[in-house]
Amino acid sequence: MGSRLVLDDLSLSLEDGQSYVLFGPNGSGKTTIINAIMGILPFEDISGQILFDGVNITRKGVDERSKLGLFVGFQNPVEIIGIKLADLLKYCLGQSPSYKFNEEERRLIERFNLTDFLERDINVGFSGGEKKRAEVLQMIFVKPRLMLLDEPDSGVDVESLKLIASEIQRYLQETQSSALIVTHKGDILEYIKSKHGCILLNGKFHCFAGPKNIYRDIKEKGYEQCVVCRERVNRREKA
């Protein structure tokens, strides 16, 4: 089986307390970027460095990166048979299975409408919105410093979208953590306050601008024409 270059000459800096929105067509490499940052590599990285808080994590394993404060929210959270959601949440808190949730933690579980799911196997029989709510709750309990969220709005109903997006925004504001959010849908932008966005196309970043402006242009022109148009505007502004 041959190899191919997926991403080429990319550079992206994520600042504390900021969210960054990444757009791109299917197969453009958005999930590959998240996997590379987290160390989930089904491919061989050729060159370059990934720095987190000044530390070179390029050769560190997933567990090491996780302990440093990185967290991945998957596009399709997997089912885990034999482990209860309550036990995973306790593990996220650094507690044993015998731990009793305190009042604040129980209020948060109730806010995510997951109280009735605590004794169920993780994601087994959950709807798309329930899976994403459970995953974002796990994230908040872990308290990461960098969230890598792969289409958190995929397969999610309107109510769940509003809840998870609002809770992600709340967490960003309260902790000054950062987020890289991959999305195809503009709905999440109603609840995530982000000034930074870009398009990934043909293995390269394009069109650094406000996410809502980028999304509007994508809907009007498509990815290819959006890139051509915005790069023309950028050249005029620099002239």
C-alpha positions in Angstrom: 0.0 0.0 0.0 1.5 3.3 -1.1 1.9 6.5 1.0 0.8 10.0 0.2 1.4 13.5 1.7 -1.7 14.6 3.5 -0.7 17.9 5.1 2.1 20.1 3.7 3.9 23.1 5.3 1.3 23.9 7.9 1.7 26.4 10.7 -0.9 27.3 13.3 -0.6 29.0 16.7 -3.4 28.7 19.3 -3.4 31.3 22.0 -4.7 30.9 25.6 -8.4 31.5 26.1 -9.2 31.5 22.3 -11.2 29.2 20.1 -10.3 28.6 16.5 -12.7 27.2 13.9 -11.4 25.0 11.1 -13.5 24.5 7.9 -12.8 22.2 5.0 -14.4 19.7 2.6 -14.5 16.0 3.4 -11.1 14.4 3.0 -9.2 17.6 3.4 -7.2 16.5 6.5 -9.1 18.2 9.3 -9.3 15.0 11.4 -5.7 14.2 10.5 -4.6 17.5 12.1 -6.4 16.7 15.3 -4.9 13.2 15.3 -1.4 14.5 14.7 -1.7 17.1 17.5 -2.9 14.4 19.9 -0.5 11.8 18.7 -3.1 9.4 17.2 -1.1 8.8 14.1 -2.2 6.2 11.5 0.6 7.7 9.3 4.3 8.7 9.6 5.0 12.3 10.4 7.7 13.5 8.1 9.0 16.7 9.6 8.2 19.7 11.8 7.3 20.1 15.5 4.3 20.3 17.7 4.9 22.6 20.6 2.6 22.9 23.7 3.5 25.5 26.2 7.0 25.6 24.8 7.4 21.8 25.2 8.1 19.8 22.1 5.5 17.0 22.2 6.0 15.7 18.6 7.4 12.4 19.8 5.3 12.0 23.0 2.6 9.4 23.3 -1.1 10.0 23.6 -1.1 9.4 27.3 1.7 12.0 27.9 -0.1 14.6 25.8 -3.3 14.0 27.7 -1.5 14.5 31.0 -0.2 17.8 29.7 -3.8 19.0 29.2 -4.9 17.9 25.6 -8.3 16.4 25.0 -9.9 15.1 21.9 -13.7 15.1 21.2 -14.3 12.6 18.5 -16.7 13.0 15.6 -18.3 9.6 16.4 -17.8 8.7 20.1 -17.5 4.9 20.3 -19.6 2.6 22.4 -17.9 0.9 25.4 -19.6 -2.2 26.6 -19.1 -3.1 30.3 -18.1 0.3 31.6 -20.8 2.6 33.1 -20.9 6.3 32.3 -20.7 7.1 36.0 -17.4 5.1 36.4 -15.9 6.9 33.4 -16.9 10.3 34.8 -15.3 9.4 38.1 -12.2 8.4 36.3 -12.2 11.8 34.5 -12.3 13.4 38.0 -9.4 11.3 39.1 -11.6 9.4 41.5 -12.3 5.7 42.2 -15.5 3.9 41.3 -16.7 4.2 45.0 -16.5 8.0 44.8 -19.8 9.9 45.3 -20.4 12.9 43.1 -20.5 16.2 45.1 -23.3 18.7 44.8 -21.6 20.8 42.1 -20.8 17.7 40.0 -24.3 16.4 40.3 -25.7 19.8 39.2 -23.5 19.7 36.1 -24.6 16.2 35.3 -28.2 17.3 35.6 -27.5 20.3 33.4 -26.3 18.0 30.7 -29.5 15.9 31.1 -27.4 12.7 31.8 -28.6 11.7 35.3 -30.6 8.8 33.9 -27.6 7.6 31.9 -25.1 7.2 34.7 -25.7 3.4 35.1 -25.8 2.7 31.4 -22.8 1.4 29.4 -20.9 4.3 27.7 -22.7 5.5 24.5 -24.6 2.2 24.1 -28.0 3.0 22.7 -27.3 6.8 23.1 -28.6 9.2 20.4 -26.1 11.4 18.6 -26.9 14.3 20.9 -26.6 12.2 24.0 -23.2 10.9 23.0 -21.9 14.4 22.4 -23.4 15.7 25.7 -21.7 12.8 27.5 -18.4 13.5 25.8 -18.4 17.3 26.5 -19.2 16.5 30.2 -16.2 14.1 30.3 -14.1 16.9 28.9 -15.2 19.4 31.5 -14.5 16.9 34.3 -11.0 16.3 32.9 -10.3 20.1 32.8 -8.1 20.2 29.7 -6.1 23.2 28.6 -6.5 22.5 24.9 -9.7 21.0 23.4 -9.5 19.4 20.0 -13.1 19.0 18.9 -13.9 17.1 15.7 -17.3 18.2 14.5 -19.0 18.6 17.9 -22.2 19.6 16.0 -22.3 16.4 13.9 -25.5 14.3 14.3 -26.7 16.6 17.1 -30.3 17.9 17.6 -30.9 21.6 18.1 -31.3 21.4 21.9 -28.2 19.4 22.4 -26.2 21.7 20.1 -27.2 24.7 22.1 -26.3 23.0 25.3 -22.9 21.6 24.4 -21.8 24.7 22.5 -22.8 27.0 25.4 -21.0 24.7 27.9 -17.9 24.7 25.7 -18.0 28.5 25.6 -18.6 28.7 29.4 -15.6 26.4 30.0 -13.4 28.5 27.7 -14.3 31.7 29.5 -13.9 30.3 33.0 -10.6 28.5 32.5 -8.8 30.5 29.7 -8.3 27.2 27.9 -8.1 27.0 24.1 -10.1 25.0 21.5 -9.6 24.0 17.9 -13.1 23.2 16.5 -13.7 21.4 13.3 -17.1 22.0 11.8 -19.2 21.8 8.7 -22.2 23.6 10.2 -22.6 27.2 11.0 -25.1 26.7 13.7 -22.5 26.2 16.4 -21.1 29.6 15.6 -24.2 31.1 17.2 -23.0 29.9 20.6 -19.2 29.8 20.3 -17.6 33.2 20.4 -14.6 32.9 18.1 -12.7 35.6 16.1 -10.4 33.1 14.4 -11.1 30.7 11.5 -9.5 29.3 8.4 -10.1 26.8 5.7 -8.0 23.6 5.1 -7.9 22.8 1.4 -5.4 20.7 -0.6 -3.3 20.1 2.5 -2.8 23.8 3.3 -4.4 26.5 5.4 -6.2 29.4 3.6 -8.5 32.4 4.4 -7.6 33.4 8.0 -10.7 35.5 9.0 -13.7 35.6 11.2 -15.5 32.2 11.2 -18.9 33.6 10.4 -17.6 35.5 7.4 -15.8 32.4 6.2 -18.9 30.2 6.6 -21.0 32.8 4.7 -18.6 32.8 1.8 -18.4 29.0 1.7 -22.2 28.8 1.5 -22.3 31.4 -1.3 -19.2 30.3 -3.4 -18.0 26.9 -2.2 -14.6 26.1 -0.8 -12.5 26.6 -4.0 -14.0 29.9 -5.0 -14.0 31.1 -1.4 -10.2 30.5 -1.1 -9.6 32.3 -4.5 -11.7 35.3 -3.5 -10.4 35.8 0.0 -6.7 35.5 -1.1 -7.4 38.1 -3.7 -8.9 40.4 -1.0 -5.9 39.7 1.3 -3.4 40.7 -1.5 -5.3 44.0 -2.1 -5.3 44.8 1.7 -1.5 44.2 1.8 -0.8 46.3 -1.2 
